[in-house]
Amino acid sequence: MATGDPERRRRLLEDPVGKSLMGLAVPMMIGIAAVLLFNIVDTFWVGRLGPIELAAMGFTFPVAMVVTNLTIGLSIGATAMIARAIGEGREAKVRQLTTDALILALLVVITVSVTGLFTIDPLFRALGADDQTLPYIRQYMTPWYAGVGMLVIPMLGNGAIRATGDTKTPSIVMVVAGLVNAVIDPIFIFGWGPVPAMGLSGAAYATVGSWLVSMGGMLYLLHFREHMLTLERPRVSRVLESWRAMLHVGLPAAGTNLLTPLAAGAVTRIVASHGPHAVAAYGVGTRIEGLSMIGVFALTAAITPFVGQNLGAGHGDRIKGALGFVAKASLLWGGGCAALLFVIAPMIARIFNDDAEVVEMTETYLRIVPISYAPYGLAILVASLFNAMDMPVKATVLAALRLVGLAIPLAWIGSELFELTGVFLGIVAANGIMGIVAGLYARREIWTLAAGLQRPAVEAAAK
């Protein structure tokens, strides 16, 4: 049934808010861990190739984030619209939105992929890559760009199934893809039996292979189990209307997500002024950060279907409760991660590289930046709330303020004053300021929205 299991809907619309969100978030935590392990596994094995290869991968991170986050933005728009249609009980619309979302995202990412293949050299030189690292960057990004279209369908399908209230199935698909990547990564990088050693390009081929597996699984689930796809010949007017509705949320959400890698690229350039070892350390640090923030990322994945369905059903008080829950969760998770990483930073730094300078810089990152994980997490969660509430521009404004207005200038000022350590301190300051601002702003907007949802219900009861 395209509107999902009635029991799933009941859990999202009636169970206690914290229980509902955790029921969605915990399975997603496992799946997101598998996805993040793509980067961790790649970084581990590439680190065995040497510091230059590791630095080259560090340069690719912001660009890979741009393409990935563009797709995530489109997925956010699709998930929000699909969840709302489910909350309204409109089964045919659910199928139409899901099918149209896949078509749109595929067209967009193919365009980006082709453009990327022809702009590798100028783009990465602009990010600070030199003649030493650029050949290795080409090795990685050429197969990555060629295969990135296979990333789109799993990501959009993931969001569509999550919109029904099922986060376990998408997580299973993500775990399987992660296991495939973990197994074939060292084989493709170093060679084994008939498989030749491909070096850095092998890491990219392994990632593309895992995408292929997840794409096949997700298409099967969407069509044969969830019945969320339609094979009817679409009317152009209907497709354009679906795209308009999704892009209303998806474009600002994509803009919000794109700001993160663009800012990461700017910060990478600042870091590059301190040498390739600094870039290698920054690359390791950001990947560890991604794994450390898994609890927050899982909650962001849970918020969209929860808020979308409750918004469609007119349950404003439950949306208010969601803000309070995620604020407490972010504080507890971020604080715990900061304390843990401060203690184990030396051990983690040595896992990925044995170069003394890279290890020292990585350790510095892991002891400074995590201090701001709690407010950083709240800022991310507030953005997801705004997107789910059909307020995507507000999410984009907050992200622009944090990244462009705070993170980049403060990282540059910190670099000038305290070198690489100052860059990390600038990031901490930006995250701290933005977390406070986002929390206060979200409280005002959500209370206003909830009052608007309650008013029609009160008027109807009075008649």
N, C-alpha and C positions, 0 to 999 in steps of 0.2 A: 504494500500500500504506500503510495507516494507521500502521504502525510505522516507516515511513521507509525510505530506501535502506540496504541492509546495509553499504555502504561508509561511509556517514556514521556508523553505529553503530561500525564497526571503528575509525574515526579517533578517536572519543571514548573508546573503551574500551581501545585498544592503543597509539596513537601517543604519543610523549613529551608530558608534560603541557603544557609551554610551547607546543609546536607545536599541540597540540589547541586550547588556549585562544586562541592567536593566530589560528588558522584560523577560529574562530568570531567573534572580536572585530573583526578587520579589516573584513570586510564590514559588520558592525553599525556601525562607526565612520562609514562613509559614510552609512548610513541615518539614524543619530542626528544627524549634521551637518545633514542635510536638515530633520529635525524642528526642531532648534534654530534653524535659519535662519528658521523661521516667526516666532519671536520677534525675531530680529535684523532681518529685513526689515520687520516691522511697526514696530519701534522706529525704524528709519532713516526710513521714510516719515512716520510720525506725528511724528517730530522736526521735519519740515519744516512741520508745521501750527503748531507753537509750543510753548513750555515748559508751558503749562497743559494742553494735550492730552497732552503727554508725561508730565506728572505724573499725569494721570487714568489713563493706561495703567499707570503704576507702581503705583497703588492696586489695579488689577485683577489684578496678577500673583499675589498670594497666594491669591486666591479661585480663579483659574483653576488654580493648582497643586493646590488641595484636590480639585477635581473630577477632574482628570487623575490625581493620585496615588491617589485612591480606585480608579479603574479599573486603574491599574498594580498596586496591591496585589492586586486580584482576579486579574489576569493572572499575577502571581508564583505565587499558589496554584495556578492552573490549569496553568501551565507545569511547576511542580515535580511535580505529580501525573501529568501526561501523560508527562513525561520518564521518570519512574520506571516507568510502565506499559510504555513502549517498551523500557526496559532489561530488564523482565521478559518481554517478548515477547507482551504481551496486546493483540492488535489490536482486538478488539471493545470493550474497555474504553477504548482511546484514542479511538475514535469517540464513545462515550458521554460521556466527560469533556469533549471539545471542544464538543459540541453543548450539553450542560448548562451549560457555562461561559458561552457566549454568551447563553443565556436569562437566567441569573442576573445577569450584568453589565448587561444591557440594562434589566432591571427596577430595579436599584439606581440607575443613572444617570438614568433617567427620573424617578424619585422626587426625586433631588437637583436635577435641572433645574427641575422644576415649583416646588419649594420656593424655589430661587434666584430665579426670576422675580418672586416675591411679596415678596422680602426685600432687594431691591437697596438701597433707601435706608437702612434701619436698619443693615444690615450694613456698608456702606461708611462711614457716619457713625461707626460704632464703630471703624473702622480709621483715622479721622482725616480723612476727606474733608470738605470744606467746600462752601458754596453755589457757589463758583466752579468746583470740579472735578466736583461730583456730576452735573450735566447731561451732561457728556461721558462719565462712567462709565456712565450709563444708555444712551447711544448705543452703547457697545461691548458691554456685558454682555447687553443684551436679545437681539440675534441670536445671541450666543455661547451663552447658555443654551438658546435655542430649538433650536440645531443640534447641541449637544454629544452627543446620542445617537448621531450618526453617527461619533463618535470611538471609540466602544466596540468595535465589531466589528473595525476594523483593529487595534486594540491587542491584543485577545484573540486574533485570528487570527495576529498577529505572534508572540505567545508560543507558540501551538500549533505553528506551523511551526518555530520555533527549537528546540522540544523534540525535534524529529526530527534535529537537527544541521545543519539548513539555515538559515544566516543570510543568504545572498546574496539569496534571493527576498524576504524581508521588507524588506531594504535597498532593493531596486529599487522596491518599492511606496512606501516612504517617500521616496525620491528623486523619484519622479514627483509625489507629493503636494506636495513642497517646491517643485518647478518650477512647478506649477500656481499655488501661492500666490504665488511670486515674480513671475509674469507678471501675475496679475489684481489684486494688491495695489494698485499705484499707479493702475491703471485705476479701481478701485472707490473709492479714496480721493479722487482728484483729478478723475475723470471723463475720458472719451475717446469721441468720436463720440456715439452714442446713449446711452451709459452716463452718467448724471448723477453729479456729484461728491457723495459721501456722507460725506466727512470721516472722523471716527474710526469711525463705524459701518461704513464700507466695509472697514476692516481686518478687522473681525469677519466680515463676509460673505465676504471672500476666504478666510479660514481655514476657514469652514464649507464653502465650495465645494471646497477641497482635501480635506477629510474625506470628502465625498461620493464623490470620485474614488477615494480609497484604500479606502473601504468596498466599492465595487463590485468592485474588483480582488481584494480579499482574500476575499470570498465565493466568487468564481469559483475561486480557487486552492484554498481549503479543500475545496470540494465536488467539483470536476471533476478536479483534478490530484492532490491529496494524499489524497482519499477519507477525510477526517477528520470528516465530518459524517454523521449518520444521520437519515433521514426517517421512521424507524419511530415509531409512536405511543409516547411514553415512559410507563413505569410511574411513578406518583407516588413509590413507595418507592425506585425506582432513582434518580430525579432527586434526591430528598432525600438519599440516601446520597452521591451525587456532590457535591452542594453541601456536605455536611458535611465530606467529605474535603478539598475545595478551601478551604473557609472555615477549616479548622483551621490552614492556613498563610496563607490570603488575608486573614482578618480582622486578625491581628496585623501582617501585612505592610502592609495598608492603613492600620492605625493608625500604623505606623512612617512610612509615606510621608506621612500626613496631618499628622504632627507637624512635618514640614519647612515646609509652607506656613503652618500655624498659627503656628509660631515666626517665620516670615518676616513674617506679619501683625503680630505683636507688635513685631518689630524695626522694621517700617515705621512703626508708630505712634510709636516712639521717635525714628526719623529725622524724622517729620513735625513734631516739636516744633522742628526747626531750619528749617522752612519748605518750601514746595513745590519750590524748586530742589533742596533736599537729597533729596526724594523722587524727583525726576526723575533725579538722579545715581545714586541707589541702584538705581532701576529699570534704568538702562543697565548699571551694574556687575554686577547679578545676571544679566542676559542674556549679557554677555560671559563671566561665570563659567561659565554653562552650556555655552557653546561651548568654553571652555578645558578643561573637564573631560571632553571627549568621549571621550578614551581610557579614562578610568575608567568612564564610563557604558557604553562598549562591552564592557568586561570584566565588568561586572555582568550584562549581558545574556548573556554567554557562560557565566558561572559556573553559572546555574540548569540548563541542559540538560546541561552537563558533569558537575556533581555529581549531578544527579538520575539520569542513566543509570548512572554509576559506583556510586552508592549502591544502585540496583536490582540491579546485577551483583555487589555485595559487594566492590568494589575500594577499600578504605580508604586504602591507600598513595597512590593517585592524588589523593585528596581532600587528604591532607597536603601533597602536592606543589603543589596548587593554591594553598594559603595562602602558601607561600614565594614562588611566582611572582608573585602579585598584590601582595604586600608590596614586592618589588623594583620592579615595574612602577609602582606608585603613587609611590614615592620618585623614580624617574627622571622620570616624566611631570609630577608636581606641581612638582618643582624646576625643570624646564625651562620650564614655563609661567610660574612666578613670575619667573624671570630675564627672559624675553622681554617680559612685560607691564610690568615695571618700566621697560624701555627705551622701549617704544612707547606707553606710557600717554597722553602728550599727543596723539599722532596719533589714537589711537582715540577719545579724548574729544571731539575736534573733528568727528569724522565724524557724530555723532548730534545735535549741537546746537551752535549758535554763541553761545549765551548764556555770557558769561565766567564767571559764578558756577557754572553747571551744569558747565562744562568743568573748572573747578578742582576741584570736589568729586568729579567722576568720576575725574579723574586721581589724586586722593588714594586713592580706593577701590582703583583698579587697581594702586597701588604698595604697599598695605598688606595687604589681604585675601589675595591670592595666595600670600603667604608660607606660609600654612597649607594650601595645596592638597594637599600630600603626605599629611599625617596625616588630613585630611578625606577624601581619596580612600580611604585604608585603612579608615577607619570605615565608609564606604559599602560597600566590597567585603566586609568582614566581615559586615555585615548580610545581604548577598546569600548568602554562604556559609551562614549560620545558617538562612535561609529554605529554601534548597535541601536542607539536612540535616534538615528537619522540626523545627527548633528556633526557630520564629518568635518566641516570647515573649522569648527572649534578644536577638534583634535589636531588638525593641521597647523593651526595657529600656535597651539601649545608646543608642538614638536619643533616648529620653526624657531620659536623663542628659545627653547632649550639648546638646540643644536647650533643654529646660525647666530642667534643673539648672545648665547652664553658659552657653549662648549668650545667653539673654534677660537673666538677672541681670548677666552681665559686660558686655553691651552697654549696659544701663541705668547701671551704675556708671561705665563709660567715658564715657557721655554726660554724666553729672553732673560728672566730673572734667576731661574734655578735649573736650567738645562733640562734634561729628560725627566727628572723628578718633578720639575715644575709643570710639565705637560700633564702628568698624572694628577697633580694637585688641582690643576685647572678643570679637569674632567670631574673631579669630586665636587668642586664648588658649583659647577653647572648643574649637576644632578641634584644636589642638595636644595638649591634655590628652586628648581623647577618642581620638585616633588611637593614642596609646601604650597606653591602657587596652584598647581594642578588640583590638589586635594580640596583646597578652599573653593576654587572655581567650580569644580564638579558638584560639590555639595549644593551650591546655589542653584545651578541649572537643573539638577535632578529633582530638587524639592519643587521647583516651578513646574517641571514636567508632570510630576506626580499629582500636583494640585489640579492641573488641567485634565488629567485622566479621570480623577475622582468626580469632577464637576458634572459630566454627563450622567454618571451613575447615580448621583444624588438627585439630579433633576428627574431622571426616569423613575426613581423610587417614589418621588413626591407625587407623580401623576396617578 
